[in-house]
Amino acid sequence: MPTNDTTRRSKAFEALNISSDHKLILSLDGGGIRGILTLQLLKKIEEIAQMPCYELFDMVAGTSTGGIIAGLFAASKSATEVEKLYKKLVTKVFKKRDWKANRFLNPPLYDKENYRTALKELIGNISMEEAVQQSKVDLLITAKDITAGEEAFFGCFIDMENTTIGTYKDVLLRSVMEATMSAPTYFTPLERFVDGGSTTYNNPTLSAIMEAVHYGPMNKYDLDKLTVFSFGTGTTVQYIKPDQTYNPKGIDAMFWLNLIMAESSRDASDMQNNLIRSGLIPKLDYRRFQISFDRAAIHKIPNKSIAEIDDTKENWLWDLTNEELLGIELDDVGRFPLMEIIGQSMTEFIMQSGGAFKNDLCDTIKKRDLLVTSFGDVARIKAQMQDPDWLDNYES
Protein backbone atom coordinates (compact mmCIF):
# COMPACT_ATOMS: atom_id res chain seq x y z
CA MET A 1 0.00 0.00 0.00
CA PRO A 2 1.44 3.42 -0.97
CA THR A 3 2.62 5.64 1.89
CA ASN A 4 -0.03 8.30 1.29
CA ASP A 5 -2.77 5.63 1.43
CA THR A 6 -1.30 4.27 4.66
CA THR A 7 -1.32 7.75 6.18
CA ARG A 8 -4.93 8.37 5.12
CA ARG A 9 -6.01 5.07 6.61
CA SER A 10 -4.16 5.75 9.87
CA LYS A 11 -5.97 9.06 10.20
CA ALA A 12 -9.29 7.35 9.45
CA PHE A 13 -8.65 4.71 12.11
CA GLU A 14 -7.80 7.42 14.61
CA ALA A 15 -11.00 9.33 13.80
CA LEU A 16 -13.04 6.16 14.33
CA ASN A 17 -11.10 5.06 17.45
CA ILE A 18 -9.82 1.86 15.87
CA SER A 19 -6.52 0.34 17.00
CA SER A 20 -3.86 1.00 14.38
CA ASP A 21 -2.79 -2.66 14.26
CA HIS A 22 -6.34 -4.00 13.72
CA LYS A 23 -7.95 -5.37 10.58
CA LEU A 24 -11.40 -3.94 9.91
CA ILE A 25 -14.44 -5.98 8.77
CA LEU A 26 -17.79 -4.61 7.60
CA SER A 27 -20.83 -6.90 8.00
CA LEU A 28 -24.17 -6.01 6.37
CA ASP A 29 -27.50 -7.65 7.22
CA GLY A 30 -30.26 -8.46 4.76
CA GLY A 31 -33.55 -6.57 4.83
CA GLY A 32 -34.90 -5.75 1.37
CA ILE A 33 -35.42 -2.05 0.67
CA ARG A 34 -34.34 -1.25 4.22
CA GLY A 35 -30.72 -1.41 3.11
CA ILE A 36 -31.14 2.26 2.25
CA LEU A 37 -31.13 2.92 6.01
CA THR A 38 -27.72 1.25 6.33
CA LEU A 39 -26.32 3.37 3.54
CA GLN A 40 -27.09 6.57 5.45
CA LEU A 41 -24.80 5.37 8.24
CA LEU A 42 -22.10 4.22 5.84
CA LYS A 43 -22.07 7.59 4.07
CA LYS A 44 -21.36 9.24 7.41
CA ILE A 45 -18.53 6.79 8.12
CA GLU A 46 -16.97 7.68 4.78
CA GLU A 47 -17.32 11.37 5.66
CA ILE A 48 -15.54 10.82 8.98
CA ALA A 49 -12.86 8.58 7.47
CA GLN A 50 -12.39 10.77 4.39
CA MET A 51 -12.15 7.66 2.24
CA PRO A 52 -14.56 5.17 0.60
CA CYS A 53 -15.57 2.00 2.40
CA TYR A 54 -13.70 -0.25 -0.03
CA GLU A 55 -10.46 1.52 0.98
CA LEU A 56 -11.31 1.77 4.69
CA PHE A 57 -12.39 -1.83 5.34
CA ASP A 58 -10.15 -4.85 4.84
CA MET A 59 -13.19 -7.08 4.25
CA VAL A 60 -16.86 -6.54 3.41
CA ALA A 61 -19.48 -9.23 4.00
CA GLY A 62 -23.16 -9.17 3.20
CA THR A 63 -26.33 -11.18 2.92
CA SER A 64 -29.29 -10.47 0.61
CA THR A 65 -29.61 -6.68 0.31
CA GLY A 66 -26.39 -6.44 2.35
CA GLY A 67 -24.79 -8.72 -0.23
CA ILE A 68 -25.79 -6.32 -3.01
CA ILE A 69 -24.18 -3.43 -1.14
CA ALA A 70 -21.07 -5.49 -0.32
CA GLY A 71 -20.75 -6.52 -3.98
CA LEU A 72 -20.94 -2.90 -5.12
CA PHE A 73 -18.26 -1.93 -2.59
CA ALA A 74 -16.07 -4.70 -3.99
CA ALA A 75 -16.70 -3.19 -7.43
CA SER A 76 -14.99 -0.02 -6.13
CA LYS A 77 -18.12 2.06 -5.52
CA SER A 78 -18.32 4.55 -2.63
CA ALA A 79 -21.32 4.63 -0.29
CA THR A 80 -22.70 7.70 -2.08
CA GLU A 81 -22.34 5.96 -5.44
CA VAL A 82 -23.85 2.77 -4.04
CA GLU A 83 -26.85 4.69 -2.72
CA LYS A 84 -27.68 6.01 -6.19
CA LEU A 85 -27.13 2.63 -7.84
CA TYR A 86 -28.95 0.79 -5.07
CA LYS A 87 -32.12 2.82 -5.55
CA LYS A 88 -32.14 1.98 -9.25
CA LEU A 89 -31.33 -1.69 -8.69
CA VAL A 90 -33.79 -2.37 -5.88
CA THR A 91 -36.57 -0.47 -7.65
CA LYS A 92 -36.03 -2.79 -10.61
CA VAL A 93 -35.78 -5.85 -8.38
CA PHE A 94 -39.37 -5.51 -7.25
CA LYS A 95 -41.07 -5.76 -10.67
CA LYS A 96 -44.26 -7.79 -10.31
CA ARG A 97 -44.27 -10.88 -12.53
CA ASP A 98 -47.87 -10.44 -13.71
CA TRP A 99 -51.27 -9.56 -12.28
CA LYS A 100 -51.83 -13.14 -11.06
CA ALA A 101 -48.54 -13.31 -9.13
CA ASN A 102 -48.94 -13.80 -5.40
CA ARG A 103 -46.37 -14.78 -2.75
CA PHE A 104 -48.57 -17.52 -1.27
CA LEU A 105 -51.04 -18.55 -3.97
CA ASN A 106 -48.99 -18.09 -7.14
CA PRO A 107 -45.34 -17.47 -6.30
CA PRO A 108 -42.95 -15.92 -7.00
CA LEU A 109 -44.27 -12.41 -6.72
CA TYR A 110 -41.51 -10.67 -8.68
CA ASP A 111 -39.60 -11.10 -11.92
CA LYS A 112 -35.77 -10.89 -11.90
CA GLU A 113 -35.35 -9.88 -15.54
CA ASN A 114 -34.96 -6.14 -14.99
CA TYR A 115 -32.63 -6.61 -12.03
CA ARG A 116 -30.42 -9.04 -13.94
CA THR A 117 -30.19 -6.69 -16.91
CA ALA A 118 -29.45 -3.65 -14.74
CA LEU A 119 -26.75 -5.48 -12.79
CA LYS A 120 -25.09 -6.68 -16.00
CA GLU A 121 -25.05 -3.11 -17.35
CA LEU A 122 -23.61 -1.86 -14.08
CA ILE A 123 -20.76 -4.29 -13.37
CA GLY A 124 -20.58 -6.44 -16.48
CA ASN A 125 -19.15 -9.94 -16.39
CA ILE A 126 -16.34 -9.36 -13.90
CA SER A 127 -15.52 -12.25 -11.60
CA MET A 128 -15.25 -12.00 -7.84
CA GLU A 129 -11.48 -12.27 -8.24
CA GLU A 130 -11.32 -9.38 -10.72
CA ALA A 131 -13.42 -7.16 -8.45
CA VAL A 132 -11.36 -7.96 -5.37
CA GLN A 133 -8.06 -7.47 -7.17
CA GLN A 134 -9.23 -4.07 -8.38
CA SER A 135 -10.70 -2.78 -5.11
CA LYS A 136 -8.23 -4.60 -2.81
CA VAL A 137 -11.04 -5.44 -0.37
CA ASP A 138 -11.79 -9.03 0.65
CA LEU A 139 -15.37 -10.10 -0.06
CA LEU A 140 -17.89 -12.54 1.40
CA ILE A 141 -21.47 -12.94 0.13
CA THR A 142 -23.74 -15.70 1.44
CA ALA A 143 -26.57 -17.71 -0.12
CA LYS A 144 -28.53 -20.79 0.92
CA ASP A 145 -27.79 -23.94 -1.09
CA ILE A 146 -31.09 -25.87 -0.89
CA THR A 147 -29.65 -28.88 -2.71
CA ALA A 148 -26.78 -29.34 -0.29
CA GLY A 149 -28.93 -28.15 2.61
CA GLU A 150 -26.34 -25.68 3.86
CA GLU A 151 -25.28 -22.06 3.71
CA ALA A 152 -22.93 -21.26 0.82
CA PHE A 153 -20.09 -18.82 1.47
CA PHE A 154 -18.92 -17.08 -1.69
CA GLY A 155 -15.62 -15.64 -0.54
CA CYS A 156 -12.61 -14.15 -2.26
CA PHE A 157 -9.52 -12.99 -0.38
CA ILE A 158 -6.15 -11.49 -1.20
CA ASP A 159 -3.40 -13.26 0.71
CA MET A 160 -0.12 -11.86 2.02
CA GLU A 161 1.56 -12.50 -1.37
CA ASN A 162 -1.18 -10.54 -3.20
CA THR A 163 -2.65 -13.74 -4.62
CA THR A 164 -6.42 -14.24 -4.62
CA ILE A 165 -7.84 -17.32 -2.93
CA GLY A 166 -11.36 -18.70 -2.65
CA THR A 167 -13.29 -21.74 -3.87
CA TYR A 168 -15.65 -19.61 -5.94
CA LYS A 169 -13.30 -16.75 -6.82
CA ASP A 170 -13.81 -17.31 -10.58
CA VAL A 171 -17.61 -17.03 -10.56
CA LEU A 172 -19.36 -13.93 -11.87
CA LEU A 173 -19.85 -11.32 -9.17
CA ARG A 174 -23.33 -10.60 -10.48
CA SER A 175 -24.33 -14.27 -10.26
CA VAL A 176 -23.48 -14.27 -6.55
CA MET A 177 -25.31 -10.95 -6.10
CA GLU A 178 -28.39 -12.57 -7.67
CA ALA A 179 -28.12 -15.75 -5.60
CA THR A 180 -28.01 -13.87 -2.30
CA MET A 181 -31.23 -11.93 -3.03
CA SER A 182 -33.35 -14.81 -4.39
CA ALA A 183 -35.79 -14.78 -1.47
CA PRO A 184 -38.33 -17.65 -1.61
CA THR A 185 -41.86 -16.63 -2.68
CA TYR A 186 -40.52 -13.22 -3.73
CA PHE A 187 -38.21 -14.56 -6.48
CA THR A 188 -37.32 -17.81 -8.22
CA PRO A 189 -34.19 -19.55 -6.91
CA LEU A 190 -30.99 -19.18 -8.91
CA GLU A 191 -30.99 -22.90 -9.70
CA ARG A 192 -30.02 -24.35 -6.27
CA PHE A 193 -29.51 -21.05 -4.43
CA VAL A 194 -31.95 -18.89 -2.49
CA ASP A 195 -31.57 -15.77 -0.37
CA GLY A 196 -28.73 -16.04 2.13
CA GLY A 197 -30.91 -14.54 4.85
CA SER A 198 -33.82 -16.95 4.42
CA THR A 199 -32.71 -19.05 7.39
CA THR A 200 -30.59 -17.99 10.35
CA TYR A 201 -27.75 -16.25 8.50
CA ASN A 202 -29.37 -12.88 7.80
CA ASN A 203 -26.70 -11.31 10.00
CA PRO A 204 -23.39 -12.51 8.50
CA THR A 205 -21.12 -11.24 11.29
CA LEU A 206 -19.89 -14.53 12.74
CA SER A 207 -19.69 -16.04 9.25
CA ALA A 208 -17.41 -13.18 8.23
CA ILE A 209 -15.21 -13.60 11.29
CA MET A 210 -15.00 -17.37 10.79
CA GLU A 211 -14.18 -17.08 7.09
CA ALA A 212 -11.55 -14.39 7.67
CA VAL A 213 -9.78 -15.94 10.65
CA HIS A 214 -10.07 -19.69 9.98
CA TYR A 215 -10.59 -20.12 6.23
CA GLY A 216 -9.10 -16.94 4.82
CA PRO A 217 -5.46 -16.08 4.07
CA MET A 218 -2.98 -17.40 6.62
CA ASN A 219 -1.65 -14.76 9.03
CA LYS A 220 -3.78 -11.97 7.57
CA TYR A 221 -6.61 -11.85 10.15
CA ASP A 222 -5.89 -12.26 13.85
CA LEU A 223 -8.89 -12.65 16.19
CA ASP A 224 -7.07 -10.61 18.82
CA LYS A 225 -6.55 -7.74 16.39
CA LEU A 226 -9.93 -7.40 14.77
CA THR A 227 -12.59 -4.68 14.68
CA VAL A 228 -16.01 -5.52 13.24
CA PHE A 229 -18.68 -3.02 12.24
CA SER A 230 -22.05 -4.81 11.96
CA PHE A 231 -25.06 -3.00 10.47
CA GLY A 232 -28.68 -4.05 10.76
CA THR A 233 -31.39 -2.76 8.44
CA GLY A 234 -33.98 -2.16 11.13
CA THR A 235 -36.03 -4.88 12.74
CA THR A 236 -39.66 -5.37 13.73
CA VAL A 237 -40.04 -6.78 17.21
CA GLN A 238 -43.05 -9.09 17.36
CA TYR A 239 -44.83 -7.92 20.47
CA ILE A 240 -47.96 -10.07 20.75
CA LYS A 241 -49.93 -9.28 23.88
CA PRO A 242 -50.20 -12.21 26.33
CA ASP A 243 -54.00 -12.38 25.98
CA GLN A 244 -53.70 -12.69 22.18
CA THR A 245 -51.30 -15.61 21.96
CA TYR A 246 -53.93 -18.29 22.56
CA ASN A 247 -56.11 -17.10 19.69
CA PRO A 248 -54.08 -14.88 17.31
CA LYS A 249 -55.75 -12.73 14.67
CA GLY A 250 -56.24 -14.20 11.20
CA ILE A 251 -55.44 -17.73 10.04
CA ASP A 252 -53.52 -19.50 12.81
CA ALA A 253 -51.16 -21.43 10.52
CA MET A 254 -50.24 -18.28 8.59
CA PHE A 255 -49.70 -16.34 11.82
CA TRP A 256 -47.34 -18.92 13.31
CA LEU A 257 -45.49 -19.50 10.02
CA ASN A 258 -44.80 -15.79 9.57
CA LEU A 259 -43.83 -15.44 13.23
CA ILE A 260 -41.37 -18.33 13.14
CA MET A 261 -39.80 -17.18 9.87
CA ALA A 262 -39.27 -13.66 11.17
CA GLU A 263 -38.22 -14.58 14.70
CA SER A 264 -35.77 -17.36 13.82
CA SER A 265 -33.65 -14.95 11.82
CA ARG A 266 -33.83 -12.23 14.50
CA ASP A 267 -33.05 -14.70 17.28
CA ALA A 268 -29.99 -15.93 15.41
CA SER A 269 -28.79 -12.35 15.06
CA ASP A 270 -29.42 -11.66 18.74
CA MET A 271 -27.47 -14.79 19.71
CA GLN A 272 -24.47 -13.55 17.75
CA ASN A 273 -24.67 -10.16 19.44
CA ASN A 274 -25.04 -11.73 22.88
CA LEU A 275 -22.17 -14.15 22.33
CA ILE A 276 -19.78 -11.46 21.14
CA ARG A 277 -20.79 -8.95 23.80
CA SER A 278 -20.47 -11.58 26.53
CA GLY A 279 -16.69 -11.45 26.27
CA LEU A 280 -16.25 -15.01 25.00
CA ILE A 281 -14.15 -13.45 22.23
CA PRO A 282 -12.34 -11.17 24.68
CA LYS A 283 -10.25 -8.90 22.43
CA LEU A 284 -12.69 -8.48 19.55
CA ASP A 285 -13.73 -4.85 19.03
CA TYR A 286 -17.39 -5.25 18.02
CA ARG A 287 -19.70 -2.40 17.05
CA ARG A 288 -23.29 -3.22 16.15
CA PHE A 289 -25.73 -0.59 14.82
CA GLN A 290 -29.40 -1.57 14.76
CA ILE A 291 -32.85 -0.09 15.45
CA SER A 292 -36.30 -1.58 15.90
CA PHE A 293 -39.37 -0.14 14.18
CA ASP A 294 -41.60 0.83 17.09
CA ARG A 295 -42.48 4.09 18.81
CA ALA A 296 -40.25 3.47 21.84
CA ALA A 297 -37.15 3.12 19.66
CA ILE A 298 -38.07 5.85 17.17
CA HIS A 299 -38.60 8.32 20.04
CA LYS A 300 -34.96 7.86 21.09
CA ILE A 301 -33.60 9.26 17.84
CA PRO A 302 -33.97 12.93 16.73
CA ASN A 303 -37.40 13.88 15.43
CA LYS A 304 -37.49 14.83 11.76
CA SER A 305 -40.12 16.12 9.37
CA ILE A 306 -41.72 13.51 7.10
CA ALA A 307 -44.47 15.84 5.87
CA GLU A 308 -43.24 15.72 2.27
CA ILE A 309 -43.26 11.93 2.05
CA ASP A 310 -46.14 10.91 -0.20
CA ASP A 311 -46.97 7.58 1.44
CA THR A 312 -47.55 8.84 4.98
CA LYS A 313 -50.17 11.10 6.55
CA GLU A 314 -47.91 12.04 9.44
CA ASN A 315 -45.85 15.24 9.70
CA TRP A 316 -43.08 14.06 12.02
CA LEU A 317 -41.13 10.89 12.60
CA TRP A 318 -42.34 10.67 16.18
CA ASP A 319 -45.99 10.79 14.99
CA LEU A 320 -45.75 7.35 13.38
CA THR A 321 -47.80 4.65 15.13
CA ASN A 322 -46.60 1.16 15.96
CA GLU A 323 -48.93 -0.18 13.28
CA GLU A 324 -47.38 2.08 10.64
CA LEU A 325 -43.86 1.17 11.72
CA LEU A 326 -44.66 -2.55 11.75
CA GLY A 327 -46.06 -2.17 8.24
CA ILE A 328 -42.67 -1.40 6.69
CA GLU A 329 -42.31 -4.39 4.37
CA LEU A 330 -39.06 -5.64 2.83
CA ASP A 331 -40.38 -4.98 -0.70
CA ASP A 332 -42.17 -1.66 -0.13
CA VAL A 333 -40.16 0.59 -2.47
CA GLY A 334 -42.46 3.49 -1.58
CA ARG A 335 -40.86 3.46 1.88
CA PHE A 336 -37.43 4.43 0.55
CA PRO A 337 -37.83 8.09 1.65
CA LEU A 338 -38.95 7.09 5.15
CA MET A 339 -36.06 4.63 5.51
CA GLU A 340 -33.64 7.35 4.45
CA ILE A 341 -34.97 9.73 7.10
CA ILE A 342 -34.83 7.08 9.84
CA GLY A 343 -31.25 6.29 8.77
CA GLN A 344 -30.29 9.96 8.85
CA SER A 345 -31.86 10.43 12.28
CA MET A 346 -30.18 7.26 13.55
CA THR A 347 -26.85 8.61 12.24
CA GLU A 348 -27.36 11.83 14.22
CA PHE A 349 -28.12 9.79 17.35
CA ILE A 350 -24.93 7.75 16.92
CA MET A 351 -22.86 10.89 16.43
CA GLN A 352 -24.35 12.46 19.55
CA SER A 353 -24.23 9.43 21.86
CA GLY A 354 -21.20 7.38 20.84
CA GLY A 355 -19.40 10.02 18.83
CA ALA A 356 -18.36 9.14 15.29
CA PHE A 357 -19.23 5.43 15.47
CA LYS A 358 -16.50 4.93 18.07
CA ASN A 359 -18.47 2.50 20.25
CA ASP A 360 -20.82 -0.46 20.10
CA LEU A 361 -24.38 0.89 20.12
CA CYS A 362 -25.55 -1.06 23.16
CA ASP A 363 -26.54 -0.61 26.77
CA THR A 364 -23.33 -0.85 28.78
CA ILE A 365 -25.00 -2.82 31.61
CA LYS A 366 -27.41 -5.24 29.93
CA LYS A 367 -25.37 -5.38 26.69
CA ARG A 368 -28.50 -5.04 24.55
CA ASP A 369 -28.94 -2.94 21.43
CA LEU A 370 -29.61 0.60 22.57
CA LEU A 371 -32.21 1.29 19.89
CA VAL A 372 -33.98 -2.08 19.92
CA THR A 373 -36.99 -2.18 22.23
CA SER A 374 -37.45 -4.99 24.75
CA PHE A 375 -40.92 -6.02 25.92
CA GLY A 376 -40.06 -8.19 28.93
CA ASP A 377 -42.12 -8.40 32.11
CA VAL A 378 -40.12 -10.40 34.65
CA ALA A 379 -42.25 -9.63 37.72
CA ARG A 380 -45.48 -10.70 36.04
CA ILE A 381 -43.94 -13.87 34.60
CA LYS A 382 -42.50 -14.92 37.95
CA ALA A 383 -45.80 -14.34 39.75
CA GLN A 384 -47.82 -16.36 37.25
CA MET A 385 -45.48 -19.27 36.73
CA GLN A 386 -45.00 -20.01 40.43
CA ASP A 387 -48.78 -20.10 40.95
CA PRO A 388 -50.27 -23.65 40.63
CA ASP A 389 -53.81 -22.29 40.27
CA TRP A 390 -52.83 -20.06 37.36
CA LEU A 391 -51.14 -22.97 35.58
CA ASP A 392 -53.91 -25.51 36.25
CA ASN A 393 -56.66 -23.17 35.05
CA TYR A 394 -54.92 -21.71 32.01
CA GLU A 395 -56.47 -22.76 28.68
CA SER A 396 -54.93 -26.00 27.46
Secondary structure, 3 states (H helix, E strand, C coil): CCHHHHHHHHHHHHHCCCCCCCEEEEEECCCHHHHHHHHHHHHHHHHHHCCCHHHHCCEEEEECHHHHHHHHHHCCCCHHHHHHHHHHHHHHHCEECCCCCECCCECCCEECHHHHHHHHHHHCCCEHHHHHHHHCCEEEEEEEECCCCEEEEEEEEECCCCCEECCCCCCEHHHHHHHCCCCCCCCCCECCEEECCCCCCCCCHHHHHHHHHHHCCCCCCCHHHEEEEEECCCECCCCCCHHHCCCCCCCHHHHHHHHHHHHHHHHHHHHHHHHHHCCCCCCCEEEEECEECCHHHHCCCCCCECCCCCCCCCCEHHHCCHHHHHCCCCCCHHHHHHHHHHHHHHHHHHHHHCCCCCCCCECCCCCCECECCCCCCHHHHHHHHCCHHHHHHCCC
